[in-house]
Amino acid sequence: MASVYVLHHEYERLGKEDVKFIGVYTSRSDGEAAIERLRGQPGFSWSPEGFSLDEYELNKDHWEEGFFVSVNINVRLLGDGDPVWYCVEGYWRPGDVYEIGKNSTETNIDRWEFKPGQVVRCEEREIDGAPGCLFAVAAVQESGR
C-alpha cells in the first residue's frame, strides 16, 4: 500500500497548543531532511522537539469517529445577591452556540441558570485581563427539538 509522510510542528503558546502543518513527503528520509532544514529557523528553533513526522496510507480514512470541541462556559448560579458564575464544561455547536456538558457530577446543578444538555448562546467577556471567556446568556431553541 502506498504511503506519504506528513510533517507537523507543535508548540505551546499562551497555555494553548498550536500546530503548524509543514508538508507532505513521499519518503521518511525526505521528511527528516525537512526537519533538519527547519530546525534552526525562528519559531522552530524555540521548540525543536515539536516536530512530528507520521506515515499515512493513501486512500484510507485516518479519523473514523466524530469529534467534539470542548470549551469552558461560565453559567450563572441563581440566588440572591450579586451574580455568581460557575465554570462548567461545554461543547461548541454549529451556529456558534454551545451545549452545557451532560456529565457533570456537581451537587449544585439545581442552582445553575442553564442545565446540563441545554443549548445556549454565549458572549465572550474578559476576566482579569484574559479575553475570550464564554458566558452563557440565553437558552437556544433548536429546530426539530
C-alpha positions as CSV (number, residue, x, y, z in Angstrom):
1,M,0.0,0.0,0.0
2,A,1.4,3.5,-0.9
3,S,2.1,5.9,1.9
4,V,3.1,9.5,2.4
5,Y,4.8,11.2,5.4
6,V,3.1,14.2,7.0
7,L,5.2,16.7,8.9
8,H,3.8,19.0,11.7
9,H,5.4,21.2,14.3
10,E,3.6,21.6,17.7
11,Y,4.3,24.1,20.4
12,E,2.5,25.8,23.3
13,R,1.6,29.5,23.2
14,L,-0.3,31.3,25.9
15,G,-1.2,28.0,27.6
16,K,-2.7,26.5,24.4
17,E,-1.3,24.1,21.9
18,D,-0.7,25.4,18.4
19,V,0.2,23.2,15.4
20,K,1.8,24.2,12.1
21,F,1.3,22.0,9.1
22,I,4.7,21.9,7.3
23,G,4.4,19.4,4.4
24,V,3.8,16.0,2.8
25,Y,6.7,13.9,1.7
26,T,7.0,10.7,-0.4
27,S,9.6,9.2,1.9
28,R,10.6,9.2,5.6
29,S,14.1,10.4,4.6
30,D,12.6,13.4,2.7
31,G,10.6,14.4,5.8
32,E,13.6,14.0,8.1
33,A,15.6,16.2,5.8
34,A,12.9,18.9,6.0
35,I,13.2,18.8,9.8
36,E,16.9,19.3,9.6
37,R,16.4,22.3,7.2
38,L,13.8,23.9,9.5
39,R,15.2,23.1,13.0
40,G,17.3,26.3,13.2
41,Q,14.6,28.7,11.9
42,P,12.9,31.2,14.2
43,G,9.9,29.6,16.0
44,F,11.0,26.1,15.2
45,S,14.3,26.6,17.0
46,W,12.5,27.7,20.1
47,S,10.7,24.3,20.3
48,P,13.0,21.8,18.3
49,E,11.3,18.8,20.0
50,G,8.0,19.8,18.5
51,F,8.4,18.1,15.1
52,S,6.3,15.0,14.3
53,L,6.6,13.0,11.1
54,D,3.8,10.5,10.6
55,E,3.2,7.9,7.9
56,Y,-0.2,7.8,6.3
57,E,-1.5,5.1,3.9
58,L,-3.2,6.6,0.9
59,N,-6.9,6.0,0.2
60,K,-7.6,5.2,3.8
61,D,-9.7,7.1,6.4
62,H,-7.4,8.0,9.3
63,W,-10.1,9.6,11.5
64,E,-13.1,7.4,11.7
65,E,-15.1,8.8,14.6
66,G,-16.7,12.2,15.1
67,F,-15.4,14.9,17.4
68,F,-16.4,17.4,20.0
69,V,-14.9,20.8,20.6
70,S,-14.7,21.1,24.4
71,V,-14.9,24.6,26.0
72,N,-15.3,26.1,29.4
73,I,-18.6,28.0,29.9
74,N,-19.5,30.3,32.8
75,V,-23.0,29.6,34.0
76,R,-24.7,31.9,36.4
77,L,-25.8,30.5,39.8
78,L,-29.3,31.5,40.7
79,G,-29.8,33.1,44.1
80,D,-29.9,36.3,45.9
81,G,-27.2,39.0,45.8
82,D,-24.6,39.8,43.2
83,P,-24.3,37.4,40.2
84,V,-22.0,34.4,40.8
85,W,-20.7,32.5,37.9
86,Y,-19.6,28.9,37.8
87,C,-17.3,27.4,35.2
88,V,-18.6,24.2,33.6
89,E,-17.6,22.0,30.6
90,G,-19.5,22.6,27.4
91,Y,-19.3,21.8,23.7
92,W,-19.3,24.1,20.6
93,R,-22.1,23.5,18.2
94,P,-22.6,24.9,14.6
95,G,-24.0,28.3,14.5
96,D,-21.8,29.4,17.4
97,V,-24.0,28.0,20.1
98,Y,-22.9,25.7,22.9
99,E,-24.2,22.7,24.8
100,I,-23.8,22.6,28.5
101,G,-21.9,19.3,29.4
102,K,-24.1,16.4,30.5
103,N,-21.5,14.5,32.5
104,S,-21.3,16.9,35.5
105,T,-21.0,15.4,38.9
106,E,-21.6,18.8,40.6
107,T,-24.0,18.9,43.5
108,N,-25.4,22.5,42.9
109,I,-26.8,21.9,39.4
110,D,-30.2,22.8,40.7
111,R,-28.9,26.4,41.1
112,W,-27.4,26.6,37.5
113,E,-29.4,29.1,35.3
114,F,-28.8,26.6,32.4
115,K,-28.8,22.9,33.0
116,P,-26.7,20.0,31.6
117,G,-27.6,19.2,28.0
118,Q,-29.2,22.6,27.4
119,V,-28.1,24.6,24.3
120,V,-27.1,28.2,25.0
121,R,-25.9,31.3,23.3
122,C,-22.7,32.7,24.9
123,E,-20.9,36.0,25.0
124,E,-17.2,36.4,25.1
125,R,-16.1,38.6,28.0
126,E,-12.8,39.5,29.6
127,I,-11.8,38.2,33.1
128,D,-8.8,39.6,34.9
129,G,-7.4,40.8,31.6
130,A,-7.9,37.4,29.8
131,P,-10.1,37.8,26.8
132,G,-12.3,35.1,25.3
133,C,-14.1,33.7,28.4
134,L,-17.5,32.4,27.5
135,F,-20.6,33.3,29.5
136,A,-24.0,31.6,28.9
137,V,-26.5,34.4,28.4
138,A,-29.6,32.8,26.7
139,A,-31.2,29.5,26.0
140,V,-31.4,28.5,22.4
141,Q,-34.4,26.5,21.0
142,E,-33.0,24.1,18.4
143,S,-35.2,23.3,15.4
144,G,-36.5,19.8,15.5
145,R,-36.5,19.6,19.3
